[in-house]
Amino acid sequence: MTDYNLMKDFTFHERDEFTREPIAEKIIKLLDSDIEVSPLIIDGKWGTGKTEFCFKLKNLIEENNPNDYKVGYVNAFQADHANEPLLTLIAEVASFYDEKDDKRKNFIKNAVPCLRLISGIGLKAGLGFAFGRYAADIPDALADGVEEIKDGSKSLIDQSLESMIKDQVEAEKNLSTLRDALSDIASTNPIILLIDELDRCRPDFAVMMLETIKHVFDVDNVQIILITNAEQLKATIKHSYGSETDSHSYLYKFFKYQINLPTTNKDEENRSVSNNVTYFRRVIQDSNVISQEFKENKLIYQIPLFIDISTLSLRNIEQVIRCIETLIVFEDKEKSQSYVIEQVLMVFLSFLYT
């Protein structure tokens, strides 16, 4: 599982084995330009290091920030359980400012009516206040004449329902007010929101997030970057709207620009090398279990020449290395290195086969 706390301080200066800093620099140039690139997709298959790239991009933007951007990171998969993408994004924007900041207070004040309308918080709050922790057990269709309703609770529920009706009537006004508040708060400090892991979310939540980005956050000085597996997101859309849906057209009505993370990089001799091969070699070198003698054996680095590991994800590579480390720990130290490498090849073949 990805450790986001460890990743939050990652930079390209620290490690950039796939030579992705130039890509990040070009993305920043696009964001700084007058070209309308937001919402923007950064596309990559699962296990290709998208999240690490996302954090490095965020840190690079903040490192040299002449436009005084406020840069936020949203893990959509972690927010999935809350089922309120609008609330998730608004909370991230609000977090840029101190609790006592008037900008924050005004922004939240303007966001509340829209949130109440979309999420039904008005009714839930009324029920929660009346019934405490048992509110979750109350059916949505309230039975008439329930004798257990406490004094005054009917009035409270009626007030909540009236509030929801008023909110419904004022829906467009509330949405417009929220967009104006968002544009106003971003006029001083332009906002960039990086949204990660949407391709791992429940289909209904993923679609809700896309709709929220389109209808609420498409305003001046707010730029959205979605870091995702575009093909998987298309499959999610088909799951929500049916297999006959043109998921490609649906997805790209939301997004203006797409950048694909390359799967190869250049070695010291300017030859094109698969990222999998580069990563395999680095993880071998970083291992505390694999001996220096073993690392210096050139045969180990010839494995990718005999076996095509391009179909494996970076996570798969890590699993393979763990298998190799286990093999080394368990193997008889009297066995020759060539024997061990033969076993390593078998590990790779088994992994590719399964």
C-alpha positions as CSV (number, residue, x, y, z in Angstrom):
1,M,0.0,0.0,0.0
2,T,1.2,3.5,-0.9
3,D,2.5,5.5,2.1
4,Y,1.3,9.0,1.3
5,N,3.0,10.5,4.4
6,L,6.4,9.3,3.2
7,M,5.7,10.6,-0.3
8,K,4.6,14.1,0.6
9,D,8.3,15.3,0.8
10,F,9.5,13.6,-2.4
11,T,11.4,15.8,-4.8
12,F,13.0,15.2,-8.2
13,H,16.3,16.3,-6.7
14,E,16.1,13.3,-4.3
15,R,15.4,10.8,-7.0
16,D,14.4,10.9,-10.6
17,E,15.4,7.6,-12.2
18,F,12.8,8.0,-14.9
19,T,13.9,11.5,-15.9
20,R,10.5,12.9,-15.3
21,E,11.5,16.4,-14.0
22,P,11.5,17.9,-17.5
23,I,7.9,16.6,-17.9
24,A,6.9,18.3,-14.7
25,E,8.6,21.5,-15.7
26,K,6.7,21.5,-19.0
27,I,3.4,21.0,-17.1
28,I,4.2,24.0,-14.9
29,K,4.9,26.1,-18.0
30,L,1.5,25.1,-19.4
31,L,-0.2,26.0,-16.1
32,D,1.6,29.4,-16.1
33,S,0.6,30.1,-19.8
34,D,-2.5,31.6,-21.3
35,I,-3.4,28.3,-22.8
36,E,-6.5,26.7,-21.3
37,V,-5.2,23.3,-20.2
38,S,-7.4,22.8,-17.1
39,P,-8.9,20.4,-16.3
40,L,-5.8,18.4,-17.2
41,I,-5.2,14.6,-17.2
42,I,-1.8,13.1,-16.4
43,D,-2.3,9.5,-17.7
44,G,-0.4,6.4,-16.7
45,K,-1.1,2.7,-16.1
46,W,-1.4,1.3,-12.7
47,G,1.9,0.8,-10.9
48,T,3.8,3.3,-13.1
49,G,4.7,5.7,-10.3
50,K,1.9,8.3,-10.9
51,T,1.4,9.1,-7.3
52,E,5.1,9.7,-6.7
53,F,5.1,11.9,-9.7
54,C,2.1,13.8,-8.4
55,F,3.8,14.6,-5.1
56,K,7.1,15.6,-6.8
57,L,5.1,17.9,-9.2
58,K,3.3,19.5,-6.3
59,N,6.6,20.1,-4.5
60,L,8.3,21.5,-7.6
61,I,5.4,24.0,-8.1
62,E,5.7,25.1,-4.5
63,E,9.5,25.2,-4.6
64,N,9.6,28.1,-7.2
65,N,6.3,29.8,-6.9
66,P,6.3,33.3,-8.4
67,N,2.5,33.2,-9.0
68,D,1.9,32.4,-5.3
69,Y,-0.1,29.3,-6.1
70,K,-2.1,27.5,-3.4
71,V,-1.5,23.8,-4.3
72,G,-3.7,21.1,-2.9
73,Y,-3.6,17.3,-3.0
74,V,-6.7,15.2,-2.9
75,N,-6.6,11.4,-2.6
76,A,-10.0,10.6,-4.2
77,F,-9.8,6.9,-3.1
78,Q,-9.5,7.9,0.6
79,A,-12.4,10.3,0.2
80,D,-14.5,7.7,-1.5
81,H,-16.1,6.5,1.7
82,A,-17.5,10.0,2.5
83,N,-19.4,10.0,-0.8
84,E,-19.3,13.8,-1.0
85,P,-16.7,14.9,-3.7
86,L,-17.8,18.6,-3.4
87,L,-17.3,18.6,0.3
88,T,-13.9,16.9,-0.1
89,L,-12.7,19.6,-2.7
90,I,-14.1,22.5,-0.7
91,A,-12.4,21.3,2.5
92,E,-9.1,21.1,0.6
93,V,-9.4,24.7,-0.6
94,A,-10.5,25.9,2.9
95,S,-7.4,24.2,4.4
96,F,-5.1,26.7,2.5
97,Y,-6.1,29.4,5.0
98,D,-6.0,29.9,8.7
99,E,-9.3,29.3,10.6
100,K,-9.5,33.0,11.5
101,D,-8.9,34.2,8.0
102,D,-11.9,36.2,6.7
103,K,-11.4,34.6,3.2
104,R,-11.9,31.2,4.6
105,K,-14.9,32.2,6.7
106,N,-16.6,33.8,3.7
107,F,-15.8,30.9,1.4
108,I,-17.2,28.3,3.8
109,K,-20.3,30.5,4.4
110,N,-21.0,30.6,0.7
111,A,-20.3,26.9,0.3
112,V,-22.7,25.7,3.0
113,P,-26.1,26.2,1.1
114,C,-24.7,24.4,-1.9
115,L,-23.4,21.5,0.2
116,R,-26.6,21.2,2.1
117,L,-28.6,21.0,-1.1
118,I,-26.3,18.4,-2.8
119,S,-25.7,16.2,0.2
120,G,-29.0,16.4,2.1
121,I,-27.1,17.5,5.2
122,G,-30.1,19.7,6.2
123,L,-32.3,16.6,6.8
124,K,-29.6,14.5,8.3
125,A,-28.6,17.3,10.7
126,G,-32.2,17.7,11.8
127,L,-32.5,13.9,12.4
128,G,-29.1,13.7,14.1
129,F,-30.0,16.6,16.5
130,A,-33.3,15.0,17.3
131,F,-32.2,11.4,17.8
132,G,-28.5,11.6,18.5
133,R,-26.4,8.6,17.4
134,Y,-29.5,6.6,16.4
135,A,-30.2,8.9,13.5
136,A,-28.5,6.5,11.1
137,D,-31.0,3.8,11.9
138,I,-34.0,5.9,11.0
139,P,-35.6,5.0,7.6
140,D,-35.5,7.6,4.9
141,A,-39.3,7.3,4.6
142,L,-40.4,8.5,8.0
143,A,-43.4,6.6,9.3
144,D,-46.3,8.8,10.2
145,G,-47.5,8.7,13.8
146,V,-44.3,7.2,15.4
147,E,-45.1,7.5,19.1
148,E,-41.4,7.5,20.1
149,I,-40.7,10.9,18.4
150,K,-39.7,13.3,21.1
151,D,-41.5,16.5,21.8
152,G,-40.3,19.2,19.4
153,S,-38.6,16.8,17.0
154,K,-41.4,17.0,14.4
155,S,-41.0,20.7,14.3
156,L,-37.3,20.3,13.9
157,I,-37.7,17.9,11.0
158,D,-40.3,20.1,9.4
159,Q,-37.8,23.0,9.6
160,S,-35.1,20.9,8.0
161,L,-37.5,19.8,5.1
162,E,-38.5,23.4,4.6
163,S,-34.9,24.4,4.4
164,M,-34.2,21.7,1.8
165,I,-37.1,22.9,-0.3
166,K,-35.9,26.5,-0.2
167,D,-32.4,25.3,-1.1
168,Q,-33.8,23.4,-4.0
169,V,-35.6,26.5,-5.3
170,E,-32.3,28.4,-4.9
171,A,-30.1,25.7,-6.4
172,E,-28.8,27.7,-9.4
173,K,-28.3,30.8,-7.2
174,N,-26.4,28.8,-4.6
175,L,-24.2,27.2,-7.3
176,S,-23.5,30.5,-8.9
177,T,-22.7,32.1,-5.4
178,L,-20.3,29.2,-4.7
179,R,-18.5,29.6,-8.0
180,D,-18.2,33.4,-7.4
181,A,-16.8,32.7,-3.9
182,L,-14.3,30.2,-5.3
183,S,-13.2,32.6,-8.1
184,D,-12.9,35.4,-5.5
185,I,-10.7,33.4,-3.1
186,A,-8.5,32.3,-6.1
187,S,-8.1,35.8,-7.5
188,T,-5.3,36.6,-5.0
189,N,-3.7,33.2,-4.8
190,P,-4.4,31.0,-7.9
191,I,-5.4,27.4,-6.9
192,I,-4.1,24.2,-8.3
193,L,-5.8,21.0,-7.2
194,L,-4.1,17.6,-7.8
195,I,-6.7,14.8,-7.7
196,D,-5.1,11.4,-7.4
197,E,-6.4,7.8,-7.4
198,L,-9.8,8.5,-9.0
199,D,-9.5,5.4,-11.1
200,R,-9.6,3.3,-7.9
201,C,-12.9,4.7,-6.7
202,R,-16.4,3.4,-6.9
203,P,-17.9,4.2,-10.3
204,D,-20.7,6.4,-8.9
205,F,-18.2,8.4,-6.8
206,A,-15.8,8.8,-9.7
207,V,-18.5,10.1,-11.9
208,M,-19.8,12.5,-9.2
209,M,-16.2,13.8,-8.8
210,L,-16.0,14.5,-12.6
211,E,-19.3,16.3,-12.6
212,T,-18.3,18.4,-9.6
213,I,-15.0,19.4,-11.3
214,K,-16.9,20.4,-14.4
215,H,-19.8,22.3,-12.9
216,V,-18.3,23.9,-9.8
217,F,-14.5,24.2,-10.2
218,D,-14.3,25.3,-13.8
219,V,-13.7,29.0,-12.8
220,D,-10.9,31.5,-13.3
221,N,-7.7,31.0,-11.4
222,V,-8.6,27.4,-10.4
223,Q,-6.7,24.6,-12.3
224,I,-7.5,20.9,-11.8
225,I,-5.0,18.2,-12.6
226,L,-6.3,14.6,-12.5
227,I,-3.6,12.0,-12.1
228,T,-5.2,8.7,-13.2
229,N,-5.3,5.7,-15.5
230,A,-7.5,7.1,-18.3
231,E,-8.5,3.6,-19.7
232,Q,-9.6,2.5,-16.2
233,L,-11.6,5.7,-15.8
234,K,-13.3,5.0,-19.1
235,A,-14.2,1.5,-17.9
236,T,-15.6,3.1,-14.7
237,I,-17.8,5.4,-16.8
238,K,-19.1,2.4,-18.8
239,H,-19.9,0.7,-15.5
240,S,-22.0,3.7,-14.5
241,Y,-23.8,4.5,-17.7
242,G,-23.8,1.1,-19.6
243,S,-21.5,-0.7,-22.0
244,E,-23.0,1.2,-25.0
245,T,-21.8,4.5,-23.6
246,D,-19.1,6.3,-25.6
247,S,-16.9,6.7,-22.5
248,H,-14.1,8.4,-24.4
249,S,-16.3,11.2,-25.6
250,Y,-17.9,11.5,-22.1
251,L,-14.5,11.7,-20.4
252,Y,-13.0,14.3,-22.7
253,K,-15.9,16.6,-22.6
254,F,-14.6,17.3,-19.1
255,F,-10.9,17.7,-19.9
256,K,-9.0,20.0,-22.1
257,Y,-5.6,18.5,-22.2
258,Q,-3.8,15.1,-21.6
259,I,-0.2,14.3,-20.9
260,N,0.9,10.7,-20.9
261,L,3.7,9.6,-18.6
262,P,6.3,7.8,-20.8
263,T,7.2,4.2,-20.0
264,T,10.8,4.5,-21.1
265,N,13.8,6.8,-20.4
266,K,17.3,7.3,-21.7
267,D,20.3,5.6,-20.1
268,E,23.8,7.1,-19.9
269,E,24.5,6.2,-23.5
270,N,21.3,7.8,-24.6
271,R,19.6,4.5,-25.4
272,S,16.0,4.0,-24.7
273,V,15.4,1.8,-21.6
274,S,12.1,0.6,-20.2
275,N,11.2,2.1,-16.8
276,N,10.8,-1.4,-15.5
277,V,14.4,-2.2,-16.2
278,T,15.6,1.0,-14.7
279,Y,13.5,0.4,-11.6
280,F,14.6,-3.2,-11.3
281,R,18.2,-2.2,-11.3
282,R,17.7,0.6,-8.7
283,V,15.7,-1.6,-6.3
284,I,18.4,-4.3,-6.5
285,Q,21.0,-1.7,-5.6
286,D,18.9,-0.3,-2.7
287,S,18.3,-3.7,-1.2
288,N,19.8,-4.3,2.3
289,V,19.5,-8.1,1.9
290,I,21.2,-8.6,-1.5
291,S,25.0,-8.7,-0.9
292,Q,27.4,-6.3,-2.6
293,E,29.0,-9.3,-4.3
294,F,25.7,-10.3,-5.8
295,K,25.0,-6.7,-6.9
296,E,28.3,-6.5,-8.7
297,N,27.5,-9.7,-10.7
298,K,26.7,-8.5,-14.1
299,L,24.5,-11.5,-14.8
300,I,21.8,-10.1,-12.5
301,Y,21.4,-7.1,-14.7
302,Q,21.2,-9.2,-17.8
303,I,17.9,-10.7,-16.7
304,P,15.8,-8.1,-18.6
305,L,17.7,-9.1,-21.8
306,F,16.4,-12.7,-21.4
307,I,13.0,-11.9,-20.0
308,D,10.6,-9.2,-21.1
309,I,9.6,-7.5,-17.9
310,S,7.8,-4.6,-19.6
311,T,4.4,-6.1,-18.8
312,L,5.1,-5.9,-15.0
313,S,4.1,-2.9,-13.0
314,L,6.6,-1.2,-10.7
315,R,4.8,-2.8,-7.8
316,N,5.3,-6.2,-9.4
317,I,9.0,-5.4,-9.7
318,E,9.1,-4.7,-5.9
319,Q,7.3,-8.1,-5.3
320,V,9.8,-9.9,-7.5
321,I,12.7,-8.3,-5.6
322,R,11.2,-9.4,-2.3
323,C,11.0,-13.0,-3.7
324,I,14.7,-12.7,-4.7
325,E,15.6,-11.5,-1.2
326,T,13.7,-14.3,0.3
327,L,15.4,-16.8,-2.0
328,I,18.8,-15.4,-1.0
329,V,18.0,-15.6,2.8
330,F,16.8,-19.2,2.5
331,E,19.5,-20.5,0.0
332,D,22.5,-22.5,1.1
333,K,25.4,-20.0,1.1
334,E,27.6,-22.7,-0.4
335,K,25.6,-22.6,-3.6
336,S,27.2,-20.7,-6.5
337,Q,25.9,-17.3,-7.6
338,S,25.1,-18.6,-11.0
339,Y,22.8,-21.2,-9.3
340,V,21.1,-18.4,-7.4
341,I,20.6,-16.3,-10.6
342,E,19.1,-19.4,-12.3
343,Q,16.6,-19.5,-9.4
344,V,16.0,-15.7,-9.8
345,L,15.2,-16.3,-13.4
346,M,12.6,-18.9,-12.4
347,V,11.0,-16.4,-10.0
348,F,10.7,-13.9,-12.9
349,L,9.2,-16.5,-15.2
350,S,6.7,-17.6,-12.6
351,F,5.7,-14.1,-12.0
352,L,5.2,-13.4,-15.7
353,Y,3.3,-16.6,-16.1
354,T,0.8,-15.9,-13.3
